[in-house]
């Protein structure tokens, strides 16, 4: 038995919660990983993992063994870093996931990153909902909100607020709402992946949170459909400014400022806990932070209109 390979396989299974995910990260088959872990358990004479059809969990002994193995593997990684002390340039593939709406901010950073460093490649994926970074093997995620109950490390990139907007045609037929309660009498366009659902949040002058229970005749997971619907004069859209900046500039949409604010949100970079961040991730994060600091005008609800 290759003890190092077996310990590495075991630690990857514990980190990712499954044999398939561990196998993908190691570049071997799930059967190989399973055999390596089984060989380790046989050599130790103990069960390290409880296996079910849906999940793999550490036993009590497995948790203690994992903690020790993780320390050993980290020390070996540190030894490797010492051996590469003169090689500080980023290299290898960086896997990045970004929420669809913030893709416009990520793309220029990726292009700049690749232009500066010839020994790296980037696998950039976008989507509307957060993924499991460890399970999917990603280094980093950029999201316009902090996922609930996340154990990932995070770096704040920028602050922003939602804005309420509609088309001039809609305003010609409907009165302007003055308070969140007024929105109950309006048609409101609902985005499937909104973290608020039908309860749109506002903050009154006293700093108290006020929810407007809204309804509308369209619910969709398509941002393009939302843009089309609001331009057609179908109703109100509570949306990040950067999604409709072009439509606001052209006058196709108009913002409406209530006597209330929307709670501040933040765009964050999320990444798994690691004692030693790779050069490629560290440098890419720094470039993201610099980029977002210069893009605040797109994120402000009122600024730049």
Secondary structure by P-SEA (a helix, b strand, c coil): caaaaaaaaaaaaaaaccaaaaaaaacccaaaaaaaaaaaaaaacccccccccccccccaaaaaaaaaaaaaaaaaaaaaaaaaccccccccbbbbbbcccaaaaaaaaaaaaaaacccccccccccccccccccccccccccccccccccbbbbbcbbbbbbbbbcaaaaacccccccccccccbbbbbbcccccccbbbbbccccbbbbbbcccccccccaaaaaaaaaaccccccccccccaaaaaaccbbbbbccccccbbbbbbbbcccccccaaaaaaaaaaaaaaaaacccccccccc
